[in-house]
Amino acid sequence: MIRATYLVETPCAIAEVAAMMAGEQSAGTFMRVEGETDALRARFGATVVSTEQIDRSETPSLRSAWAERRGLTGPRGVYRVVIDYPEDNVGVNLPTLAAVVAGNLYDLGEVTGLRLVDVAVTRAYRAQYDTPVLGVSGTRRSAGVQGRPMFGTIIKPNIGLAPEEIADLVQRLCEAGTDFVKDDEIAGTHPHAPVEARIRAVMDRVRRHRDRTGKRVMVAFNITDETDAMRRHADVLMAEEGTCAMVSLNWVGLSAVQTLRRHTPVAIHGHRNGYGGMGRHPLLGMGVRAYQMLYRLAGIDHMHVHGMGGKFSDLDEDVTQAARHCLEQMGAEDDRVMPIFSSGQWAGTLPQTLAHIGSEDLMFLSGGGIMAHPSGPAAGLASLRQAHEAVVAGIALTDHARTHPELAQALATFGPKD
């Protein structure tokens, strides 16, 4: 069975609404039709596992013309609803899986709020879908980083630089000691900096750095495009010995990510920009576990989770849930995904990140925290490593900073002002 968990706000009897949800998304309709036998329903009908009231709302979270026509304007309940769907209703088809567990449910007139919060599958069913090529352990091996978080940054300025200028910047970052560099989500294949020209220019510097030092920095090139173009970009990336392709998941979609996964062995760096449109309202869209499950089944290797105390709207518990879900093994083999922390991160946010996640299997990206460090990117990276040293030793950052000037400068520059 495929188990989906929802939050549902409704002025109607929850047993009737849950049964309608199960029918709408499986073998039933709003009324019985010819050919809809008891045997067919028994085999292909979804099952309501449980309904539990968890809250009460005086006003509807979302308008429903259906409810308004019936004068259903009074208090309504908020419920947790769990439904099991037969695997045979989906087969191995990721877009159909998404349509089954979500589909038309958001449009039901009886609900004034609905959020898909989780999707769970069996290990045997998970094994039929794509898995990461690198994931957590492979990403560490590729970048040669063990025993600590991976530290990296974002190309800044994020747009406007020519390929050779980007290559110069990446060379500086490699020499500064970064583990990872990524394009910004808005860096596509621009007239002034086509993605394939960027790949060739940057990878020339990355290879030279590898040949000099033995360290191969991982660079995530944003190859987001239509599907055939992404495959072409990935081929160029492979030819240039690149190891990572970044994709804006929401704008290419599940099928395109699957196609790319099956086409290339490079790591797929999943950027979730736009997720706020489906995740910020507590009674609409998708929770992060459901969202990540779908893209993990598409075979991504990395997933952005935003950051603790960062510049975005996420609560720390939201970021924690997303990162811990990335590190849950879903299949018989290690299919964990590397959680990517970014968005206003710097040395001062690293301790709470490690404390909340309870693991060092993460990538910690600092844009301004590295690029805007007053002594330059090398000092910015040093401040992150020094913050990690302090955490491991159980020392407060302010105490460690007394003998580590890069960390002291970071605290003075990016920390709270009196």
Secondary structure, DSSP 8 states (H G I E B T S, - for coil): -EEEEEEEEESS-HHHHHHHHHHHTTT--SS--TT--HHHHHHH--EEEEEEEEEEESS-SS--HHHHHTT--S-EEEEEEEEEE-GGGTSS-HHHHHHHHTGGGGG-TT-SEEEEEEEE--HHHHTTS---SSHHHHHHHHHT--SS-EEEEE-SSSSS--HHHHHHHHHHHHHHT-SEEE--TT--SBTTB-HHHHHHHHHHHHHHHHHHHS---EEEEE--SSHHHHHHHHHHHHHTT--EEEEEHHHHHHHHHHHHHHH--SEEEEE-TTTHHHHSSTTEEE-HHHHHHHHHHTT-SEEEEE-TT-SSS--HHHHHHHHHHHTS--SSS----EEEE-SS--GGGHHHHHHHH--S-SEEE-SHHHHT-TT-HHHHHHHHHHHHHHHHHT--HHHHGGG-HHHHHHHHHHS---
